[in-house]
Amino acid sequence: MNMCMNMWYSIHMKAIQVTFDEDLLARIDELEEVRTRGRSAVLREAAVNYLKEKAAEEIDRQYAEGYGRFPQTDEELDWSESRVWPEDWREGDD
């Protein structure tokens, strides 16, 4: 790792201690990506993906809560007219 990258890591990264059971750690260490990128990089990516998933779940929860408070009317749910193309739609296909 070059000097600039080392400086970036030391400024922007914080070392932590994480405990894994031996079987889980062995399964993680078997991954090719762990051998090439390193355990920390793979676990950082997993943490980022976990946080994205949690954020998406929160957005879904907020949508459900909002639609629960203001349910759609039957008129809003009727898309039958939206699926019908105007009569002149096919005129340009000749």
N, C-alpha and C positions, 0 to 999 in steps of 0.2 A: 504494500500500500504506500502511495507516495506521501510526501510531507504535507501537502495541501489537504489531502483527504484525511490524514490523521488529525490535523488541526480542526477540520469540520466536525469530525466525530467527537473530539474532546470538548468542543464548544457547544454542540447541539445534542449530544447524546448523554444519557445518564445511565450508568451501570446499575442494574438491579439484580436481586437474587430471586430466582423462581425455582420452585420445587416440583419435580415430576416423579411419578413412580417409575421404577426401572423398566417395566414393560413398555410404557408409553415413550420414554426416552429412547429406548432401543428402536422402536418403530419409527420415531422421528429421524434418528440417526441413520436409518437404512435408506432414506430418501436420497436420490441422486442430487436433487436440488440443495439439500442440506450439505452434502459433501462439496458441491461446487461454490455455493454462495455463503455457506456458513449457517450455523444454527440460529444466531441472533437475527440475521437478515430474514430468514424464513419465519421466525416467530414474530418479528416486527410486522411483516406482511400479514400474517394471520391475525394479529391484533387490529391492524387497520381494517381488514375485511370484516372482522367481528363488529367494530364500531360502525362501519357502513351499514351492516345488516341491522344493527340496533336502531340506527337513525331511520332506515326504511320502515322498520316495524313501528316506530313512533309516528311516522307520517301516515301509515296505514291506519293506526289507531285513531289519529286525529280525523282522518277522512270518515271513518266509521262513526265516530262521535258526532261529527258535523252532520252527516247524512241522517243520523239517528235523531238529532234535534230538529232538522229541517228535511224531512223525507220528501222525495220526489213525488210529484202528482202523477196520476195516470196519464195525463196529457204529456208530461215531460218524458215518460217512459215509452210512449208510442212513437217508434221510429219508422213506422210503415211507409210514410211519405218520403222519408229520407233515402230509402232504398230504391226509389223509383227514379230512373233517369228521365230527364226531359225528352220529349218526342224528337227534338232536333239533334240529340246527342249523336246519333249514328249517321247524320248527313255527311260528315267529313270522312267517313270510312270507305266511300265508294272508290 
